Amino acid sequence: MRVAENLNAALHGLLDDDPTAYVLGEDILDPYGGAFKVTKGLSSRFPGRVIGTPISEGALTGVAAGLALTGNTAVAEIMFGDFVTLAFDQLCNFAAKSVSMYGGRLPLRMVVRCPTGGGRGYGPTHSQSLQKHFVGMPGLSLYEMSPFHDNRAVLAAMLERCEPCVFFEDKILYTRPMGRVDPPFLLRRDGDLAVVDIRDSTERPDCVVIAPGGMAHRVLAAMRSLLVEQEICTRLLVPSRLYPLDADALLPHLADVVVVAEESTAGGTWGSEVAHLLHARVWERLRGPVRLVHSRAAVIPTAAHLENEVLVGESTIHRAVREALRG
């Protein structure tokens, strides 16, 4: 099953199981079924609870928050995650605060889906990874789609938090298969955490790379080249929930060299938050500070060869791991 198909099945399951659940967004109705076909079939099967909206991210997010505030479940789709900036006020000043500003804890079952990231040649305003702008907002949880996490379980985990969640979906994952890791790697799960190691290896890895789901395939490619060319053993850790991060869950899987890779530009990032949490817990165990890997501080070009120069890729991660090991 492809990642997009898995997510589509998760949305079907949510609407089937929860009669109070609604899905809202632009162009999500059949026969179009959304820009990336994730909502395909939903409006035909649940016509009263799948709502096509005008082109206003602020309005559709506000309606979703209102539905959640009155006891319903709401999943809002932002067609391109870049435009979640237009809904920032609804998320920051309304939804996130509504959980706790009325004199007691108020459950708010709301998910805002954001197709995000580059790699498709969509250009400067349709290719960004804006996760860092939402890190640290009280009452708002952040998740990222992963080929290693079943979306039905992730969706359930978000809704069980009873607070607004933003779900970042790296667009390049939609057509990739779920759960597949090619030899010599082995995928295992430790709660929320996906762990990818070299198959049958009993040695402690030389380096651990922590990355969100959208970076996983690039990290795996770098792990393969590091193993083949340099005999460097690397482990990949992929959490489903980015914030608040369960840093303690990472600790049993760490080596003394740690790299965090993400597609955003540097400065106030999720990776910085991960490094801060790890430094507070295991500074004495690390060979050096956690090394952060980001895309270049530039707008994202449309031309493929220029886009590749800006975004984090296999070679970027390969180089960062080698530099970290050299100290």
N, C-alpha and C positions, 0 to 999 in steps of 0.2 A: 504494500500500500504506500502511495506517495504521501508526503507530509500534508499537502493540501486536502487530499481525500480523507486523511485521518482527522483533520480539523473539521472538515465538513460533517463527518460522521459524529464528531463530538457535539457539534451544534444541533444536529438532528436529535441526538440523544437527550440533550438538555431540554429542548422544546417538547419532546415526547414525555419526559419524566416530570417536568415542572410546568403546570398549567398557568403559572403566573409569569412565565419567562417570555421576554420580547427580544427581538433582534431588530436594530435600527441602522440605517446607513444610506448612502447615496448609491443608486443604481444596483441595489442588491436583489431586486425582484427578478423572477424568471420572466423571459427566457435568458436574460443577460447573466444573472447570478453573481454579480460582483466583478470588479476589475480582474480579480485573480481566481474567480469561480469558486471561492470558498463557501459562498451562500447558495450555491446552485441547488435547486430543488426545495429549498426551505419555504418559499412563499407559496408554492403549489400545494405543499403538504400542510402548512400552517398559515393560511391566508390572513387570518385576523391578527396574528402576532409577529408578522414580519413586515416592517414598515419602511417603505421607501421615503426618503426625506429630501427636502430642498438642499441645494449646495450651500450649507452653512454648518460648519463643524461645531461652532459654539452652540447653535440651536439644537442640533441633534444630541450633543453631549449633555446639554441642559435638560432636555426631555428625558434622556436616559436616567439622569440623576433624580429627576422628579419621580419617575416610575419607581426607582429603587427606594426613594424616600417614603413612598406610600405603600411599601411592603412587597413590591414586585421584584423580579429579577430582570436586569437589563444588560444586553450586550450591544455595544455601539461600535460600528466599524468606521474608522477614518480611512478613506480610500487610499491615501498615501500618508504615512506617518509624519511626513514633513509638516502637514497641515494641522497636526495636533496643537501646534503653537496657537492656532486660532481658537482652541478650546481650553487654553491654559487657565483663563479666569474661572471657567466653570469647574475645572478640576481642582485648582488651588484654593479658590475663595468660596466655593460652594460645596462640591462633593466631598472633598477630603475633610473639610471642617464640619460638615453635617453629621459625621459619625459621633462627635463628642461635644458640640457647642450648644446643645439644647437641654443641658442639665443632667444628662445621663447618656450612657452608651446607646447609640441607635444603629441597628444593623442596616447596612447599605450594600445590597448585593448587586454590584455593578462592575462590568468589565469593558474597558475601551481597547479595542483591537487596533494595532498600528502596523500595517505593512511597512517595513523599514529597510534601510541599507541600500548599497550600490551594487555594482556588478552587472547591471542590465542596460547600461547606456541611457538612463533616463534623465541624466543631466543634473544641474546644481540644485534645483528645487524639488526633486522627486527621488533623491538618492541618499538622504542624510540618515545618520544614526544619532538620535537626539536623547538617548536614555539619560545622559548625565544631567540634563536640565530638570529631571524629576526626582533625582536621588535626594533623600533626606527630607522629603515633604511629609510632615506628620499626617497620619491617616490615609496615606496612599502607598500601596504596595506595587512593586514592579516585577514582572515576569518576562522571560524571553522564550520563545518557541525553540524547540530543539528536536532533532531527528531521533533523540534517545529517550524522549519523554512522551508517553501517550497523552494526547491532547484532552481526552475525556477526563483523565485523572487530574491533569493540570487545571482544567476548567473547574472541576469540582473543588480543588484546593483553593483556587482564587475565591470562589463563592462562599466557601466555608469560613473564610476570614471575615466575611460580613463587613467589608470596607471596600472602597473603590480600588480597582486594580487596573493598571495599564499593561497590556500584553503586547510586547514587541515581537513582530513576526518578520524575520529576515526573508525578503522576497526570493532570494536564491534558493531557499530551502523548499519552496512549494512543490517543485517537481522532483525532489530527491526522495529516495526510499526511506521508510521508517526503519530505524534500529539496525541498519546494516553497517558492519565494520569489517573491512577486508583483512585477511591475514597480512602480516603477522600479529595483528592486534586483536584484543579481546575486550568486549564491553561487559561491564557488570554494573549493578546498581547498589548504592548504599543510601537508602531512603530517598531524599530529594536529589541526591547527587549521582550523576553518571560518571563512571570512572573507566577510562580506556588505558590499558596497559599492553605491553608486549606479551603475547601469548606464552604461557608456561615459564615466564621469567620469574625467578625467585629473588633476584637482586633488587636492592633499593634503586629507584631511578636516579639518574644523574641530575635531572631537572624535572620540575612539575610546572605545567602550564595550566593556568586557570582561565577559562574563556566562556562567554555566553554561547548559546546554541548556534547562532549564525556564524560564528567563527570556527566551529568544530571541524569542518572539512578542511579548512586551510591549515589548522593546527595539525591534523592528522597527516596531511601531505608533508608538512615540515618535519614531523616525527619520523616519517618514512625515510626522507632524504638524510636526516641526521643519523639514523641508524645505519643506513646503507653506506653513506660516504664517510662518516666519522665514528661509527660504533658508539654513538651517544644514545643512551636509553632515556626516554622521556615518557612522562605520564600526563594524561589530560584529565582535568576535572571540569565538569559542566553542571553548574547548578541551574535548576529551573527558576527559582525565585532569586532575583537579583537584589531586591531591597524590600524589607530588611533582610540582609544576608545572614544565614546561619554559619558564621565563621568557624564555630567549634566543630561543625561537621567536616570541615576541610582538614583539620589538624592531623588525624590519623593517616592521611594520605600524602602529607607533604614530604619533600626532600629539603636539603639545605640550600638549594637554589630554586627560586620561584619566579615565574614570569606570568604577568597578566596581560592578555591580548584582547583588544576590543577595537571596533571599527570607528569609534568616535574620534574627534580631534582631542588633543591633550588639553588639560586644564579643568580641574573640578570634576573628575570623571568617576564612573563606577569603579574603575581599576584603582584609582586613588583611595577610594573607600575600602576596597579589599586590602590594599597594602597597609593602610592605617590599622585595620582590625587585626591583621596578621602580625604587624610589628609589635602591637600591644601584647600579643599572646606568646610569640615564639621568636622574638628578636635574638635571643641568645643562641638559638638553634640555627640561625640562618648564616650562610657564608657572607652575605652582603644584603643590602636593601632589596626588596621586591622590585623587579624591573618591569616597567610599564611599556606596552607597545600600542601605538595609536596610528591613525591615518595622518597624513600630512596636513598642516594648517593651511588649507586651501579649499576653494569651492571645488565641487566634484565635476570634472569635465564629462561631456557626452561621448566623445571619441574614445573607443575602447582602450587604445594604447595609452592615452593620457589618463584615463580613469584608473588604469592599473598602476600608474606611477604615483597616484595620490592615495589609494586605498591600501590598507594592510593586506598583504598576500603571503603566500608560502615563504617566499624569500625573506620578507621582513621578519617573520617569526623565526626562521632558521638562523638568521644573523643575530637576532636578539638573544636566542638561547646560547649560541656560541660565545657571544660577548659576556653574557652573565656568568658562564662557566669559567671564562678567563679571569673574571673578577675585575 
